Amino acid sequence: MPIIVNLDVMMAKRKMSLNELSEKVDLTLSNLSILKTGKAKAVRFSTLEAICKALDCQPGDLLEFVSEE
């Protein structure tokens, strides 16, 4: 998939664990893990907003487009 999720990079920069982020954004560990590992097929804007607030970042810090060519 050409959309890369850099959630793990932002979590490392903010020194935040998956458990801590899960509590702050009120998402289950399994759903966050799916997003973190790039296995998610979609993400709600409300989820993206909550993650951006918790990590103090922009959506572009979390999502990256990489051409498959």
KAKA-V760418 format. One line per field, one symbol per residue. ss: DSSP state (A for helix, B for strand, O for the rest). phi: phi as a letter, one per 40 degrees, with the letter a starting at -180 (. if undefined). A space follows every 50 residues. Layout:
ss->???
phi->???
//
This chain:
ss->OOBBBOAAAAAAAOOOOAAAAAAAAOOOAAAAAAAAOOOOOOOOAAAAAA AAAAAOOOAAAABBBOOOO
phi->.ccbcbccccccccfbcccccdccbfbcdccccccccgcccaaccccccc cccccfabdcccbbcbccc
//
